[in-house]
Amino acid sequence: MFTFIPCAAGCGRSAITGSNICAVHSAEAEAEAKRIALYIAGEETITDLNAEGLRFDEVDFSGRRFDGCTFQNASFYRCNFSSSFMRVCFFDFANLSECNFEKSNLTFLSFAGASISNSTFRYSEICNVNYGGCVISGVVFDHSKLYNSRFIRANLEDTSIIDCDLKQVNLIKICKTNVIIKSSNTNEAIHTMEQIQK
């Protein structure tokens, strides 16, 4: 896991899987994204994939297992991740719009600083996932287990969290606008620093 190679341009970023340069220095980033999408389509298990900074439009990632992959600073539009199984994957500062993560199993993922809009995580197992600093708008988490996940300093707007398991979910310093939280065990979530220090 995590066998990424550095970009040949010497910028300090990791090279895209199957290339010797990163997305920033690639003259054909769109073609690289299509190549990565075709690779994923032909595999059931994807390990050590680096797709940092690429853009994916209407790609089907559903039903696959991802281990140790990074999609940092990538963009996803109308992508389907439903019924996927993800472990130790990174979406930090990514942009996800109209994406479907329904019925997925997500553990030890990071969406830190990401923008997630008009997407759904319904009926999912979401364990130890970091949404810290995210801008989350029009997202549905209904009927999901969010055990020990973190939304520290996240900005939630027009978001639904109905019938969810919020045990040990960290909600410290979140900003909420038109957020529906009901039929969920909010009393078992962490709302203040004092609860952590006990």
GUVEX-27153 format. One record per residue (C-alpha): residue number from 1; chain; x, y, z. Coordinates in steps of 0.001 Angstrom, whole numbers, plus 500000, padded with zeros to 6 digits. Each point is the difference from the previous one (the first is absolute). Example, Ala and Ser with C-alpha at 12.3 -4.5 7.8 and 13.67 -1.06 7.14 Angstrom:
<nodes>
> k|c|x|y|z
> 1|A|512300|495500|507800
> 2|A|501370|503440|499340
</nodes>
This chain:
<nodes>
> k|c|x|y|z
> 1|A|500000|500000|500000
> 2|A|501147|503550|499204
> 3|A|502652|499234|497389
> 4|A|499555|503275|498118
> 5|A|502955|501400|498046
> 6|A|500948|503689|499862
> 7|A|499182|502148|496984
> 8|A|502898|500123|497514
> 9|A|499589|503786|499832
> 10|A|501347|500187|503550
> 11|A|496999|501852|501413
> 12|A|499646|497733|503026
> 13|A|496606|498622|498967
> 14|A|499438|496337|499238
> 15|A|499839|498808|496407
> 16|A|496692|498771|498631
> 17|A|499805|496217|500010
> 18|A|501453|498752|496715
> 19|A|501776|503287|499296
> 20|A|503206|501659|501151
> 21|A|498447|503431|500567
> 22|A|497191|501485|502087
> 23|A|496713|501421|498717
> 24|A|501276|503574|500311
> 25|A|502908|499338|497631
> 26|A|498129|497686|497640
> 27|A|499210|501486|496585
> 28|A|497225|497409|499648
> 29|A|498262|499913|503387
> 30|A|496631|499271|498383
> 31|A|501432|496987|498173
> 32|A|501653|498848|503239
> 33|A|496625|500114|501774
> 34|A|498415|497907|497249
> 35|A|502855|497494|500227
> 36|A|499574|499705|503773
> 37|A|496217|499597|499601
> 38|A|500500|497166|497493
> 39|A|502469|498330|502342
> 40|A|497506|500148|502878
> 41|A|497222|498660|497767
> 42|A|502063|496881|499339
> 43|A|500919|499264|503631
> 44|A|498066|498812|503057
> 45|A|502687|501083|502479
> 46|A|502045|503170|499572
> 47|A|503065|500505|502207
> 48|A|502520|502850|500261
> 49|A|498306|502033|497276
> 50|A|501031|503629|499691
> 51|A|497472|502147|498132
> 52|A|500843|503227|501784
> 53|A|498811|503131|498221
> 54|A|498130|498254|497184
> 55|A|496410|500697|498904
> 56|A|497420|497236|499626
> 57|A|496600|500598|498401
> 58|A|497216|497380|500203
> 59|A|502407|497142|500785
> 60|A|498732|496749|501528
> 61|A|502148|499033|503013
> 62|A|497222|497865|501527
> 63|A|500410|496591|501575
> 64|A|503776|500137|500176
> 65|A|502505|499787|502815
> 66|A|502501|502825|500419
> 67|A|502966|499634|502382
> 68|A|502602|502682|500638
> 69|A|498937|502238|497113
> 70|A|500237|503764|499713
> 71|A|497598|502314|498221
> 72|A|501221|503173|501681
> 73|A|499125|503225|498177
> 74|A|498076|497980|497420
> 75|A|496584|500961|498605
> 76|A|497030|497662|499666
> 77|A|496780|500876|498205
> 78|A|497069|497573|499990
> 79|A|502256|497063|500907
> 80|A|498599|496776|501403
> 81|A|501780|498504|503033
> 82|A|496966|498000|501203
> 83|A|500655|496655|501709
> 84|A|503730|500727|500015
> 85|A|502388|498807|502709
> 86|A|502683|502530|500907
> 87|A|502832|499799|502502
> 88|A|502618|502693|500750
> 89|A|499214|502210|496999
> 90|A|500468|503746|499684
> 91|A|497653|502579|498478
> 92|A|501559|503008|501730
> 93|A|499063|503302|498324
> 94|A|498112|498116|497279
> 95|A|496847|501326|498370
> 96|A|497087|497563|499838
> 97|A|496732|501028|498358
> 98|A|496902|497824|499477
> 99|A|501854|496842|501032
> 100|A|498475|496790|501327
> 101|A|501615|498133|502929
> 102|A|496842|498102|501008
> 103|A|500379|496593|501682
> 104|A|503773|500417|500211
> 105|A|502422|498843|502669
> 106|A|502449|502807|500769
> 107|A|502681|499697|502679
> 108|A|502958|502271|500796
> 109|A|499294|502411|497131
> 110|A|500860|503677|499973
> 111|A|497911|502678|498309
> 112|A|501775|502808|501892
> 113|A|499352|503381|498434
> 114|A|497950|498479|497186
> 115|A|496902|501482|498405
> 116|A|497121|497503|499810
> 117|A|496727|501110|498423
> 118|A|496696|498421|498985
> 119|A|501281|496513|500784
> 120|A|498788|497013|501989
> 121|A|501551|497649|502564
> 122|A|496738|498269|500958
> 123|A|499988|496496|501484
> 124|A|503782|500011|500401
> 125|A|502505|498812|502603
> 126|A|502181|503059|500629
> 127|A|502581|499301|502694
> 128|A|502921|502222|501028
> 129|A|499511|502333|497044
> 130|A|501327|503556|500164
> 131|A|497715|502736|498625
> 132|A|501900|502707|501887
> 133|A|499817|503429|498402
> 134|A|497708|498780|497223
> 135|A|497403|502106|498267
> 136|A|497016|497638|499817
> 137|A|496891|501164|498169
> 138|A|496912|498084|498935
> 139|A|501396|496702|501285
> 140|A|497942|497087|501358
> 141|A|501471|497697|502680
> 142|A|496677|498374|500982
> 143|A|499937|496461|501446
> 144|A|503799|499827|500300
> 145|A|502428|499068|502763
> 146|A|502480|502825|500504
> 147|A|501863|498487|502949
> 148|A|503010|502013|501206
> 149|A|500024|502243|496930
> 150|A|501024|503643|500266
> 151|A|498298|503142|498705
> 152|A|502191|502465|501917
> 153|A|499558|503546|498649
> 154|A|497959|498720|497076
> 155|A|497394|502198|498359
> 156|A|496733|498107|499474
> 157|A|497146|501468|497991
> 158|A|496729|498449|498797
> 159|A|501199|496628|501258
> 160|A|498001|497065|501358
> 161|A|501160|497705|502827
> 162|A|496948|497869|500776
> 163|A|500033|496660|501819
> 164|A|503792|499942|500271
> 165|A|502345|498486|502576
> 166|A|501980|502959|501334
> 167|A|501905|498223|502765
> 168|A|503321|501784|500621
> 169|A|499435|502234|496949
> 170|A|501917|503252|500510
> 171|A|497830|503043|499285
> 172|A|502189|502621|501679
> 173|A|499755|503520|498537
> 174|A|497895|499023|497008
> 175|A|497952|502637|498217
> 176|A|496439|498880|499169
> 177|A|497460|501601|497680
> 178|A|496733|498197|499329
> 179|A|501378|496665|501216
> 180|A|497504|497304|500952
> 181|A|501203|497682|502769
> 182|A|497318|497720|501404
> 183|A|499402|496434|501115
> 184|A|503749|499862|500679
> 185|A|501897|499500|503267
> 186|A|501347|503555|500240
> 187|A|500535|499511|503748
> 188|A|502841|497581|499202
> 189|A|501746|502464|497656
> 190|A|502792|502328|501114
> 191|A|498953|503654|500006
> 192|A|502617|501645|502268
> 193|A|503677|499724|500861
> 194|A|498998|499236|503580
> 195|A|498521|496667|498865
> 196|A|503358|498980|498507
> 197|A|501925|500999|503111
> 198|A|497885|497873|502341
</nodes>
